[in-house]
Amino acid sequence: MDDLDENEETGAAQRPSGAVAMGGALARPSWLSSPTLGRANRFLSTAAVSLMTPRRPLAPPEKVKVRTLAVEQRTEEDIEGSHGNDGLLLGRPFEEPDQPITEKSLLEILDGVVMIYNLSVHQQLGKMVVVSDDVHEYAVALKDTEEKIARCPSRRPDILEELQKSQKVFAEKLNHLSRRLAWINATIYSKEKMLDVYWLLRVCIQTIEHSDGTGSLFAFMPEFYLNVAMNSYSALKNYFSPSNCMEELPGYEDTLIQLAAILAKHFADPRIVGTDIKDSLMQALASYVCYPQSLRAVERIPEEQRMAMMKNLLAPYEQRPWAQTNWILVRLWRGCGFGYRYTRLPHLLKTKPEDANLPSLQRDLSIASFQKPCPSLLLQRHMAELLIQDRDMAASFLNSVLNQLNWAFSEFIGMIQEIQQAAERPERNFVDTRQLKVCSTCFDLSVSLLRVLEMTITLVPEIFLDWTRPSAELLLRRLAQLLNQVLNRVTAERNLFDRVVNLRLPGLESVDHYPILVAVTGILVRILVDSNKQGVSRAASVLLSDPCFQLRSIQYLLGEGESGSSTATDRKHFSLHTYTDYISTEEEQKVEQMLTFLTEESKQAAASTAPTSEDDLCPICYAHSISAIFKPCSHKSCKACINQHLMNNKDCFFCKATITGVDDYTKPFAS
C-alpha cells in the first residue's frame, strides 16, 4: 500500500477546502494519477479495506524485545505488563481511538465507485441483455419447429421423431433461459438497481457542472466521469425497460436537460483533448437527437448554448471527425426532406424472406437511425440564422460539405468497380467483408451529405441563388456539377451501379437507387421549382451549362425514356411513381413540373448556343469559355475553375506562382 499513499499530503494540500462529495470540485486522488494499471488494480482489490478505513501516516517500525522466560515461568503480568514492566512485547502499538470518516475519504469512495462502474459494471449490465436475445431466438426456433411438426407428413415418422427431439431441446433451453431472465430482471434490472444507476448519473452530472466552472482546471477532471455519465444514461434507457421505465424516475426531465447541456457544450470543448472521449461525446449527442424526448431536452437548454452548439456543428469539416457531425445535422432534418419521412429504407421492406435474417440487416433494425423521424424546427431556425449572419462561415461550411461529397461518392464508385471486377472473375472468389462495409459507409455518407445540402438550400436558398454574395455563384456551379455526376453514375442504362445492386451482397443492403436519387431530386426541386423566378432562372442556367448535364437522367426519375414515354422496362427498374407511400402527390407534381421546365430550357439553350473555338475553351475543364486572367502570371481559365481552386489553394494551375488577384478576361477582337 506504500505506493498508493505516495504524494498523499501533496494531494490533500491541492484539494479545495470547500469541496463536497457530490458536485464538488474533485481533486484527483493520488491513486488516480498512477501511471500504471497495476496501481489501479491494487486499489480495486483492496477497496473494501483501504477506502472504508481512514488513512493515517505509518509510524516508523519499532523494535520488539522478547524476554527469555520459559513458558511455565511466564505470568499474566509478564505478558500484559504491570508496575513499570512493559511486558513481553515492548513497543506494542497503542489502541487507536475511533476517527471520523474525513471528506478526503468520501471523495476517494466516490471516485472509486465511479471508476468501478466505468471499468466493469456497465459492461456486465450490457452482457445480461444477451440473455433476453437468447430467449427470443429460442422462442422463434421453438415456434418454427412446432409449425414444421404440424406440416410433417404421417408417412415420415423418422422426420417427425427428429423434430420432436428438437422441440424438446428448444423447450428445455427456453425454460432454463426464461428462469434465468426472470432472475436477472428481479435482481439485476430491479427498481433498486435502477435508482442506484440513476443516482450515479446525477452525481456525475453535478460533478461535471461544478468542474466546468473551474475554467482551465476542467481539463484535469478524470475523463471517466464523462464516460460514466453517458454510459449510465444509456443503461437506464436501454437495459432496464420494459420492467422498469426511466420516465418514472424522480426529476427525470430536469436530468435529461442537464445532460443535454453537457453534451451540447463539451462535444467540441477544446479543454478535452482525448480523442476517444471526444468521439464518445459526439456519438452520445448524435444518439440524443434521435429520440423525441431527449431532442426536446436539447431544445430546452438555454438559447446561448443551443446557438453555440449549432455553430460548432457548422464549422468546416476539414481536419476534424466530420461524419458524426453530419449525422447530427441529418437527424435534425429527417422528416422534412423530399421523400424523407421513412423509418426504414423502402427497398428493405421489399426484402425477400431468405434475406430477412441477414446479420447486417438485423443490426440495422436496432440502431438509432431507424427511429421514427423527429425533426427539430427550432434548431433548424438557429442554423439558418447563423448561415445568414456569417457569410464567411457559410461559404467555408458548404465548401467543405461539397469537398467531402466529392470524396465520398468518388470512393464509393471506385469500390463498386472493384467489387464488380471480383464478381466477374471465373474463379471462385470472396469479396472482403471489410471492403463491403467501407463501400456501404461511403454510400451512406454521400446520401447524408446530400441531405445536409438539401436542408441548407431549403432553409437559406440565398446562399446559392443570391449572387450578390461573393461565393454564391461558385457554390451553385459546384453543386450542379456534383449533382450531374451523381445522376449520370446512378441512372445510366446497364451501368455499374445497377449491376452491383442486383448482386444483393450481404453488407450492401442500404445501397439502392431510392435513397440517393430522392436526395438529389429534393435539391433540384428546391432550386428549380420552389425558388423565386430569378433564382430558378439562375439555377437552370448553371445546371444546363454544365457539360455533364443529361436530360435523360431527369427523365429516369419518373421512369421515362429518351423520348419522354414510359416503358415497362424502365418503370420496373425505377420510378418515383412506385413509391406512393413515401412520396406525396404534391412532390410528384413538382418533379413533373421540373422535368417539363428543364425540357423546354434545354431546347432553347441548344438553339442559342454558338460554336466555340477550342482555343477559347478553359484549359482546365474544357467546358466553359476563358473568362478570367490571373495576377501576376497572366495565365487564364474560366471563372468557375479558378474560383473553386482558390477556395483551397492560392497557387497558379500552371506555374505555381502565388495568385494575388483575378480579373475578368475578354478576348480582343481580331484586327
BARO-851770 format. One record per residue (C-alpha): x negated, y negated, z negated. Coordinates in steps of 0.02 Angstrom, whole numbers, padded with zeros to 5 digits, always signed. Example, Ala and Ser with C-alpha at 12.3 -4.5 7.8 and 13.67 -1.06 7.14 Angstrom:
<atoms>
-00615+00225-00390-00684+00053-00357
</atoms>
This chain:
<atoms>
+00000+00000+00000-00151-00115-00009-00141-00164+00174+00044-00202+00155+00006-00329+00019-00132-00424+00107-00105-00610+00126+00046-00594+00010+00005-00753-00083-00026-00846+00080+00144-00792+00146+00226-00849-00015+00145-01019-00002+00205-01044+00176+00387-00995+00140+00504-01145+00122+00559-01165-00057+00741-01192-00008+00757-01035+00099+00902-00919+00063+00929-00738+00109+01070-00768+00232+01044-00902+00361+00886-00969+00282+00727-01015+00373+00649-00844+00354+00461-00843+00346+00384-00687+00419+00332-00567+00280+00153-00505+00284+00201-00331+00343+00290-00405+00495+00132-00489+00555+00039-00325+00556-00044-00292+00724-00022-00105+00711+00132+00004+00718+00060+00109+00578+00094-00026+00452+00274-00040+00509+00294+00148+00495+00220+00148+00319+00339+00009+00273+00489+00107+00334+00433+00266+00245+00414+00176+00079+00558+00054+00097+00661+00135-00042+00520+00109-00166+00420-00041-00111+00567-00154-00066+00677-00120-00216+00534-00141-00340+00470-00319-00368+00292-00341-00312+00157-00381-00440-00030-00406-00418-00126-00247-00453-00237-00255-00607-00419-00206-00587-00449-00022-00628-00491+00011-00810-00600+00147-00882-00517+00288-00977-00602+00355-01134-00559+00529-01194-00606+00590-01367-00690+00758-01377-00575+00839-01504-00521+01017-01499-00340+01044-01460-00299+01111-01632-00381+00958-01712-00277+00829-01617-00139+00746-01715+00004+00636-01658-00091+00485-01721-00242+00534-01617-00136+00543-01461-00023+00392-01487-00147+00288-01585-00122+00202-01754-00211+00089-01880-00330+00016-01753-00355+00182-01667-00324+00163-01479-00280+00345-01460-00347+00469-01335-00305+00361-01184-00390+00195-01205-00329+00057-01092-00159+00135-01062-00053+00008-00966+00070-00090-01069+00256-00068-01047+00315-00190-00913+00463-00299-00954+00607-00298-00830+00581-00427-00694+00722-00503-00591+00726-00473-00404+00648-00627-00327+00700-00723-00173+00548-00654-00087+00606-00475-00116+00780-00514-00049+00706-00586+00110+00599-00432+00135+00750-00319+00107+00847-00419+00237+00704-00412+00362+00690-00226+00330+00875-00194+00361+00873-00293+00524+00713-00208+00581+00778-00033+00542+00937-00068+00642+00831-00130+00787+00712+00019+00785+00831+00165+00761+01009+00135+00702+01076+00057+00863+01003+00198+00968+01083+00327+00854+01252+00241+00867+01237+00249+01056+01193+00433+01055+01353+00475+00963+01454+00410+01111+01388+00556+01213+01499+00673+01111+01653+00582+01174+01592+00601+01353+01563+00787+01325+01739+00809+01256+01808+00726+01413+01704+00836+01528+01756+00998+01442+01938+00944+01440+01932+00915+01628+01843+01082+01655+01973+01173+01547+02117+01094+01641+02038+01138+01808+02012+01318+01753+02192+01334+01695+02252+01271+01865+02142+01400+01952+02213+01538+01842+02389+01486+01890+02343+01494+02075+02242+01655+02065+02324+01795+02169+02377+01950+02074+02276+02061+02192+02112+01989+02124+02105+02043+01941+01915+02026+01943+01925+01840+01980+02063+01819+01852+01956+01903+01720+01809+01787+01755+01922+01635+01750+01996+01689+01583+01820+01710+01512+01777+01535+01571+01938+01470+01496+01894+01547+01328+01718+01473+01331+01782+01300+01377+01919+01307+01244+01796+01358+01108+01672+01224+01159+01808+01093+01169+01872+01141+00997+01697+01128+00925+01662+00959+01006+01832+00892+00955+01797+00934+00774+01628+00851+00788+01704+00697+00869+01834+00685+00731+01695+00692+00601+01596+00557+00694+01748+00443+00704+01784+00467+00519+01607+00445+00454+01501+00351+00582+01627+00248+00680+01729+00211+00525+01802+00044+00471+01671+00028+00334+01526+00054+00454+01604-00069+00575+01612-00201+00438+01429-00166+00396+01375-00194+00577+01484-00350+00585+01400-00417+00427+01231-00386+00508+01287-00481+00664+01341-00631+00561+01178-00629+00462+01077-00631+00623+01183-00771+00696+01163-00879+00540+00976-00845+00535+00954-00891+00719+01057-01050+00698+00956-01104+00546+00791-01062+00629+00841-01160+00784+00845-01317+00677+00662-01298+00631+00604-01358+00802+00444-01279+00865+00441-01158+00717+00584-01065+00802+00452-00983+00912+00388-00888+00760+00555-00810+00715+00547-00620+00739+00621-00577+00908+00711-00426+00839+00838-00544+00759+00894-00593+00934+00894-00411+00987+00999-00357+00840+01123-00499+00868+01153-00439+01047+01148-00253+01007+01265-00264+00857+01393-00360+00962+01377-00227+01097+01403-00090+00967+01557-00173+00896+01631-00195+01069+01591-00025+01146+01563+00105+01009+01698+00085+00877+01851+00072+00989+01985+00136+01005+01994+00197+00825+01939+00026+00761+01967-00138+00852+01842-00280+00848+01981-00409+00863+02041-00363+00688+01879-00418+00604+01889-00575+00496+01827-00731+00584+01805-00634+00747+01841-00780+00865+01726-00900+00774+01587-00770+00777+01611-00750+00966+01593-00937+00989+01436-00943+00882+01357-00800+00980+01408-00882+01145+01321-01043+01092+01162-00945+01051+01161-00856+01219+01201-01015+01317+01062-01113+01232+00922-00987+01217+00928-00887+01380+00818-01023+01456+00735-01083+01295+00550-01120+01328+00511-01078+01146+00550-00895+01183+00400-00826+01277+00434-00639+01275+00488-00577+01447+00590-00432+01377+00690-00538+01257+00723-00668+01393+00791-00532+01507+00897-00464+01365+00972-00636+01332+01010-00660+01517+01092-00489+01531+01193-00521+01373+01257-00686+01444+01299-00601+01610+01400-00470+01517+01479-00603+01407+01559-00696+01553+01636-00536+01624+01771-00518+01493+01913-00643+01468+01899-00658+01279+01710-00685+01274+01719-00801+01425+01847-00907+01332+01722-00914+01189+01591-00985+01309+01716-01116+01366+01746-01168+01185+01566-01210+01142+01525-01398+01141+01529-01481+01312+01348-01537+01297+01293-01355+01278+01403-01300+01423+01327-01432+01537+01151-01384+01483+01188-01201+01518+01253-01238+01693+01104-01349+01728+00986-01207+01682+01085-01089+01794+01067-01210+01940+00879-01225+01925+00785-01170+02083+00769-00982+02098+00584-00979+02140+00460-00915+02010+00591-00851+01888+00704-00699+01872+00847-00764+01978+00951-00608+02008+01038-00610+01838+01066-00798+01854+01151-00769+02021+01261-00631+01947+01320-00752+01812+01371-00882+01942+01459-00748+02045+01559-00690+01895+01615-00868+01860+01681-00874+02040+01751-00699+02058+01938-00706+02080+01935-00871+02176+01842-00824+02335+01909-00765+02503+01971-00586+02478+01876-00581+02314+02011-00526+02192+01972-00340+02186+01914-00245+02032+01837-00109+02138+01775-00117+02317+01919-00069+02433+01821+00059+02532+01779+00152+02370+01964+00177+02337+01972+00274+02500+01832+00391+02447+01859+00571+02492+01888+00695+02349+01719+00777+02371+01634+00609+02346+01732+00560+02191+01610+00646+02073+01452+00568+02141+01346+00514+01990+01312+00341+02058+01497+00315+02092+01543+00369+01917+01415+00249+01842+01485+00105+01943+01657+00129+01867+01594+00088+01693+01488-00066+01724+01545-00242+01688+01554-00292+01871+01708-00181+01891+01807-00275+01760+01961-00373+01811+01909-00542+01884+01917-00686+01760+01851-00845+01843+01811-00999+01740+01881-01158+01818+01804-01261+01678+01626-01202+01712+01655-01219+01899+01701-01400+01870+01541-01427+01770+01441-01351+01913+01523-01468+02039+01487-01621+01929+01303-01576+01914+01281-01546+02101+01366-01711+02144+01268-01814+02018+01095-01744+02050+01062-01735+02238+00883-01676+02220+00935-01532+02108+01075-01485+02229+00955-01482+02377+00822-01380+02287+00950-01258+02217+01033-01224+02386+00866-01214+02474+00812-01079+02351+00977-00985+02373+00955-00987+02562+00775-00929+02545+00825-00783+02435+00969-00737+02551+00849-00732+02698+00730-00621+02598+00863-00503+02527+00952-00472+02692+00788-00450+02788+00730-00322+02659+00897-00232+02673+00885-00221+02863+00706-00158+02853+00754-00022+02729+00904+00042+02826+00791+00054+02979+00676+00169+02881+00824+00270+02816+00893+00290+02991+00725+00347+03059+00709+00475+02920+00885+00541+02955+00849+00564+03141+00693+00670+03117+00718+00851+03172+00626+00925+03024+00712+00936+02856+00675+00784+02751+00739+00693+02599+00763+00507+02576+00684+00443+02417+00820+00402+02291+00720+00251+02233+00721+00183+02411+00909+00207+02420+00931+00115+02256+00824-00032+02312+00916-00037+02478+01085-00044+02389+01020-00178+02270+00962-00288+02415+01134-00271+02495+01222-00317+02332+01105-00466+02311+01145-00526+02487+01331-00517+02453+01315-00607+02286+01208-00746+02363+01339-00770+02499+01472-00784+02364+01372-00919+02274+01360-01014+02438+01548-00995+02460+01578-01062+02285+01461-01210+02314+01536-01259+02481+01712-01244+02410+01676-01350+02256+01561-01478+02337+01581-01473+02528+01493-01640+02549+01326-01558+02508+01333-01482+02683+01453-01595+02777+01412-01771+02716+01263-01815+02824+01227-01973+02727+01145-01856+02602+00963-01831+02656+00965-01640+02660+01146-01607+02714+01115-01578+02900+00964-01468+02867+01059-01361+02740+01205-01341+02861+01090-01286+03002+01002-01160+02891+01170-01096+02830+01235-01075+03008+01076-00985+03060+01088-00859+02917+01274-00829+02941+01248-00792+03126+01107-00672+03087+01213-00577+02961+01362-00568+03079+01258-00508+03226+01173-00371+03124+01334-00305+03048+01456-00322+03193+01351-00263+03341+01427-00113+03430+01350+00053+03377+01222-00040+03275+01104+00016+03139+01220-00042+03001+01362+00067+03066+01254+00222+03079+01187+00208+02901+01361+00175+02829+01427+00330+02918+01290+00438+02841+01378+00416+02672+01219+00441+02573+01230+00454+02382+01167+00289+02313+01231+00182+02458+01416+00188+02412+01427-00002+02393+01357-00032+02569+01505-00064+02684+01575-00192+02806+01707-00265+02693+01605-00349+02553+01480-00437+02664+01595-00484+02809+01728-00554+02693+01597-00659+02603+01536-00732+02769+01715-00761+02826+01752-00857+02666+01609-00978+02702+01662-01004+02883+01843-01035+02835+01790-01167+02708+01689-01269+02832+01792-01240+02991+01971-01241+02925+01983-01315+02750+01868-01465+02776+01916-01637+02843+01913-01673+03029+01739-01748+03030+01669-01603+02928+01749-01474+03042+01677-01560+03195+01501-01563+03122+01510-01382+03063+01573-01321+03233+01438-01418+03325+01299-01346+03217+01368-01169+03223+01389-01167+03413+01219-01247+03444+01131-01107+03352+01056-00989+03483+01111-00836+03381+01296-00879+03387+01407-00749+03471+01595-00770+03482+01611-00581+03486+01555-00575+03303+01703-00684+03252+01823-00580+03357+01758-00424+03271+01830-00486+03105+02007-00465+03173+01971-00305+03269+01969-00391+03438+01854-00350+03584+01763-00463+03704+01921-00509+03799+02017-00551+03642+02125-00395+03650+02134-00274+03506+02086-00096+03544+02124+00058+03444+01940+00100+03427+01892-00072+03364+02037-00084+03243+01996+00087+03172+01817+00031+03143+01850-00132+03052+01984-00265+03045+02039-00386+02911+02218-00340+02958+02196-00170+02875+02158-00246+02704+02328-00322+02668+02316-00275+02483+02160-00383+02464+02179-00522+02593+02333-00632+02586+02438-00680+02737+02378-00860+02719+02197-00805+02727+02230-00701+02883+02312-00851+02966+02160-00958+02927+02045-00831+03009+02155-00827+03164+02156-01018+03167+01966-01019+03153+01947-00895+03296+02061-00998+03410+01967-01157+03368+01795-01081+03400+01853-01004+03563+01904-01174+03631+01750-01262+03563+01632-01132+03637+01711-01154+03810+01690-01342+03801+01511-01327+03739+01466-01207+03880+01539-01326+04010+01449-01480+03943+01278-01403+03910+01147-01465+04031+00998-01356+04077+00840-01395+03978+00663-01377+04041+00556-01252+03947+00428-01389+03915+00559-01490+03822+00606-01349+03702+00543-01342+03525+00385-01233+03523+00439-01157+03356+00617-01097+03385+00638-01117+03575+00821-01156+03538+00830-01346+03524+00750-01491+03616+00598-01578+03543+00662-01719+03434+00528-01755+03302+00345-01807+03303+00231-01783+03152+00115-01909+03072-00033-01921+03084-00068-01774+03201+00069-01814+03331+00124-01633+03353+00308-01607+03396+00456-01494+03360+00643-01507+03336+00707-01592+03178+00784-01432+03110+00619-01338+03112+00512-01474+03035+00640-01521+02902+00658-01340+02848+00469-01319+02847+00440-01475+02741+00554-01410+02604+00424-01278+02563+00261-01334+02645+00181-01501+02692+00054-01434+02819+00075-01451+03007+00128-01294+03101-00016-01309+03223-00167-01398+03148-00131-01378+02961-00153-01564+02932-00050-01638+02790+00107-01717+02863+00136-01892+02793+00292-01934+02894+00410-01881+03033+00478-01998+03167+00613-01974+03298+00547-01925+03468+00624-01966+03636+00546-01903+03796+00490-02051+03903+00569-02068+04074+00459-02017+04219+00399-02165+04320
</atoms>
